[in-house]
Amino acid sequence: MRETPIGRRRFVTGAAAAALVTGAAGPAAAAEPIGGNLPDFHQLLKDELDFPLAWGRSPVRDFGAWRRTARAKVEELLLVDGQRDVPYAPEYASPAQGDGYRRELVTLSLTRYERVRGALLTPDGPGPFPAVLLLHDHGAKFDIGKEKFVRPWYDDTRLASAEAWAAKYFTGRFVGDELARRGYAVLCLDAYGWGDRGPVAYDQQQALASNFYNLGSSLAGLTAREDARAAAFLAGLDRVDARRVAAVGFSMGAYRAWQTAALSDHVAAAVSVCWMTGLREMMVPGNNTLRGQSSYYMLHPGLARHLDIPDVASIAAPRPMYFLDGADDTLFTSEGVEAAYARMRAVWRSRKAGDRLRTETWPGLGHVFVEPMQDAVLDWLDATL
């Protein structure tokens, strides 16, 4: 692995990556049906998951105390410390004018381990502006990260890739640029393995994650810590109104959005597009999660012994949150989505804040963030922030 001055990494790919991942057994194991990846006794393990730290089950009856306890447990299992004493030391480059907003690349330290590059968009005008931390998806497409949401003005090769991605999932629209045109400051950074921090190969992810564990750390924990630090950086900019910062994401980025809201008080609101489910309903034969690989970006070992997925999101209650899922999304069962929504609605209602939680399943849509969904999110952000 080699690092260039901007922190770009070269990951092992192709046959070498396959050998790294599969070892002496070869690639045959990867051809097993997804359902075969569950242990024979998986139902017994699922039956033992009673999520004792969830709000309403926990013996802690004061909601503020429960939030602190639940957040502390999640942070403990990230296996990566908070890095709060690390200076961001931002460096700005490649300024360019957009349609009613200014574009910049910013490189900063989210942890003490390396520098990270992202795109920062600022509306024309005096500010301070409401702001959105955009969190990009996984999609098994690693050559672009921040470019999935922000149109790259600095690289024609990435522009072609990003335009194809936007056409596939976002009705051809770059969500970050649209937000900036609407008056929001926008920050979108590469997660580890994407864009300037990659590209990682799909079948290398498990080896990468296991090596994080062997080093006493966690790939998912690093991602969570970096996202929370990014929210604090954005809120601290002079151009931003720190009281009006939202986290917004699609797919894996949706998971990252509600997770960031749970872990950071700098996030005033969050939007999650196509990533919410109950854990029991997700762990069923045929589900994509059973492949492993991509799951390691969202897997905190041992957390399921304490909290269900919607319980973690509920740490952000009673702040405003908006969840959108496609009714035909094959990555999540309808039972899982509705179970999670019901669980979260109960938490927000318990805080007399049911109107601050919006949960929707969009008929006829799969795993996408198309223009009508974007417009609904933009209107919600305008009303909320």
N, C-alpha and C positions, 0 to 999 in steps of 0.2 A: 504494500500500500504506500502511495506517494502523495505528498501534499505540495501543492503549488502555493504561490504567495497569497492567492485569494481563498485558500482552504479547500480547493477542489480535490476530491479523492478519486483514486482509481481502484475499483473493486474487481476482484477476480470474476471472470465470466466464462461462459461456454463450458467446454469439457472440464477445465480446471475447477470451475465452480461446482459442477456436478460431482466431481471426485471429492471435493471438500465436504459436500453435504451428505452424499450417500455412502462414502467410505467404501470398504471392501465389498459391501453387500451390493453395490451398483445401484442403478436407478430403478430396479424392479419394485422397490417398496413404494415409489411414488405413483405406481400404476394401480395400487390397491384402491378399491372403492372407498368413497369418503366415509360411509357408515362403518367400514371395517376398522377405522382409526379409533373407534370407541372401545374401551375395555368391555369384556363380556358382562361385567357387573356394574356397568355405568349407572343403571337405574338405582342401584343401592347407594351409590355415591351421591346421586342427585337427591335421593330421599333424605340424606343427612344435611342437606343445605337448608337451614332454617333462618339464615341471615339475622342472627341475634342482636346485631348492632343497629338494625333499621329503626327509623323513627316509628314509634308505636309498639315495637317489640323490645326496644332497649329499656332497661330499668331507669335510664335518665329521662326525667319528665319535663325538665326545663329545656325549651327548644334551643336557646342560645348555647347552653351547656352541651346539648346533644350535638349541635353543629361542630363545636370545638373538638369534642371527643371523636366524632366520625371523621372529621378532616385529619385529625392527628393520626388516626389509624391508617387512612389512605396514604398520608405522607410517609409514615413509617415503612409501608410496603413498597414505596417507589424505589427504595434502595439508592436514592441519589439525594444528597442534601440540598437545602434551599438555595445555596449560592448567593445569598443576599448581599454578601460583602464584596462581591466581584464587580468592579466598575464596568459599566457598559462601554465606555470609551468609543462612542460612535464616530465613524468616518463616512463622509458623504461623497458620492461620485456620480458621474454621468447624468447631470441634470438635463432635463428636456421639458418643453412645454406641451401639455396635452390640451384637450378641449375643455377649458375652464379650470384646469388644475395643473400643478407642477409635479413632475416625476423626478425621483432620485433613487439611486441605489444607496443603501446604508449597510455598513458592515459593523458588527458589534459583538461584544462578549456576553452571551447569555449564561455561560458557565466559565469556569476557569480552564476548561479543557481545550476550547478552540473558538475561533471567530466564525460568525455566521453572517451570510449576506442575504439581504431582503430588498423588496421594493417598497418605497414609501411615497404615497401620493398625497398632495396637499391642495385643497381647493384654493382658487384665487380669492383674495380678500384678506381682511385683517385677522380673522379668527378671534378667540379660540373656537375650534370646530368640534362637533361631536366626532367620534372616531370609531373605526371598526378594525379589530384584529381579525384578518381573514386567515383561515386554517385550511390548507389544501388537502385534497383527497389522496388516497393510495393508488387505486386503479391499476396496480402492477405496471405502472408507467413511470419510470424513474428519471428519464432524461430531463424532465421539467418538474418543478415544484411550485415555487411562487408564480411561475409563468402560467399555471393553470387558471389562476384568477386575475392576474395583472398582465396586460398585453406587453410583451417585451419589446422595448424600443432600442435595445442595445445588442441584439443578436438575431440575425436573420434566420439562422438554422433553428433556433428555439422558437422563433415566431411562427414558422411553418408548423412545427410540432404542436405549439400551443393553439393555433387556429384550428387544427384538426381536432384537438381535444375539446375545445369550446363548441365546435360544431356537433360533436357526438353527445355531449352532456348538458350544455348550457345554451342551446339554441343559437350558437355562434356568438354569444355575448361574453365579454370579459367583465365579470361581476365587480371586480375591484375598480375598474375604470368607471363603470356606471355609478358606483357609490360615490366616487370622487366628483363626478359631474353633479351629483345630487347634494354635494356640500359636506361630505364626510372625509376626514383624513383617514387614510387606509395604510395599514402595515401588513405585509405578507412575507414570511420568511421560509426558507427551505428547511424542511425537517431532515433529520439525518438519513442519508441515503438517496436524496433527491437533488436534482439540479446541480448547483455548485458543490453539494456535499455527496455526490454520487457519480455515476449511477450504480446502485447495487443491483445484482441480478436476482430475479424472483426466487430461484431455488437456492440462493445464498442466505436468505433471511434467517432460517433456523440456526445455521452455523453462527451467523453474526450474533443472534440473540443469546445462544448458549455461551458464547465467548464473553459477552457482557456479564452473564451470570457467574461464569468462572472467575471473572475479575471483581466479583462482589458488587456488581452494578446491575442495571436493567435498561434495556432498549426502550421499553415503554415508560419507565420511570424518567429517563433522560428527556424523552419527548414531552412528558407532562411538566417537568420542571422548566424546560425551555419555553413552553407556551405560557406558563404563569409569569416567567420573567419578561417575556415579550409584552404581555399585557401591562406590566408595571412600567416598562420602558415607554410604551405608547402613551400611557396615562401621564407620564412625567414630562412629556414634550411641551414646550411653551405654546406651541400652536394648537394644542388639544385641550378641550374642557375635560378635566379629569373626572368630573361627575357623570360624563356621558360617553362611556366607552363600552362597546359591545363586542362580543366574540361571535363570529359567524363561520360555519363550516359545512362542507358537503362530504358525505360518506365518512371515511376515517376522520376527515376534518370536522364532521359533525360531532363525532365522539370527542374529539379534542376540544370542541367549543364548550360543550356542557361540562367536560372535565375541568377546563380552565375556570369556568364560572364557579365550580365547586371549590377550587383550590385558591382562587385569587379574589380578594375583595376589591380589586381594581376594576373588575368587570361588573358593569351595572345591569347588563342584559345579555342574553345569548340566544342564538338561532341555530338549531340543529336540523339539517336536511338529510334524511335517510341514514340515520344510525341511532336507533333506540329499540331495545327489546328486553324482555325478561331473560335472565340467564338460563333457567330451566327450559324455557321454550326454544332457546337458541341451540342448546346442546342436544340435538336430535339427529338421527341418521339422515344423511343427505345435505346437512347444512354446510355452507362454505367454510365456516369457522373450523370445521373438523380437519381441514387440510393442514392446519398449522401455518407455517410460513408468514403470511401477512398478519396473522393474529398476534404475533409477538410485539407488534407496535401498540397493542391495546391490552396486553396481558400482564397483570400485576400479581405475582405468585402469592397465593394465600388469601387474597382479598375476598374471594367468594365464601370463605368461612365466616365472614363478618357482615358483608353488605351485598345486596343484589345490585345490578347495573343501575336501575332507576333510583335506588337508594343513594348512590354516589351523586347522581345528578341533583337529587333533592337537598344536598348540602347547600346548594345555591338558593334555596327557598328563603324568603318569599320574593326574591328579585324576579323581574319579568323574564319569561322564557317562552320560546316559540319552537315547537317541534312539528316537522312536516315529514311524512313518509308516503311513498307510493304504494297504493293497494296491491300492485302487481310486482312489487320488489321481491325478487327470488332470494335475496340474501337474508331476509327475516320473515318468520312466519307471522301471519296476521294475528295469531293468538299471542305471540310474544310482544308485538307492538302494542296491542290493546292492554295486555297485562301490565306493561310498563307505564302506559298512559294512565291507567286506573290507579296505579300505585302513586304516581306523582300527583295526580289530581287530589288524592286523599291528603297528601302532605300539604299542598298549597291551601286546600280548604281548611285544614286544621289551623292555619295561620290567618284565616279570614282573608285570604288573598287569591281565591279561586279565579278571579278575573285577570290575574297577572300571568296565568299559565294558559297557553293556547296550544292545543294538540289537534293535529289534522292528519287524516289519511286521504290521499288524493286518488279518486277512482281513475282507472285506466292508465296510470303512470307506474313505471318501474323505478329503477335506481337512477334517477336523473334529477337535475335542478334546472328545469326548463323555464322559459321566460315568464309564463303566468305565475309560477312559484316565486321567481325572483321579484316580480312586481308586488306580490303579496308580502314578501319579506321587506322590501323597501318601504312599503306603506306602513307596515308594523313598526319598523325602526323609526320612521318619521314621527309616528304617534307616540312611541315609547320614549325616545331620546329627545 
